[in-house]
């Protein structure tokens, strides 16, 4: 149950983040809001399974492991 709440909260924050970016690009919101929104988006992208697989693959190759 708590995982669902966390996922819903993340999705809500994602929507707010995207809205903030578009609002800033349209000149409605200040630049600091865009910066915070970009940081949130980068964190969310970093958390994705695809990025985590790429990171593990890169770390494995850089240590000499294939």
C-alpha positions, 0 to 999 in steps of 0.5 A: 500500500505504501509503495502505491502511495509513493508511486502516486506521489512520484507521478504527481511530482513528475506532472508538476515538474513537466508543467513547471518546465513548460511554464518556465519555457513560456516565460510564466514561472521564474528560472529557479522553478525550472532548475528544481524541476530539471533536478527532479527529472534527472533524479527520476531518470537516474532511478529508472531500470534502464539507466541503472542497467547502463550504470552497472554495465559501465561500472562492470566494464570499467573494472575489467569485468565483461 
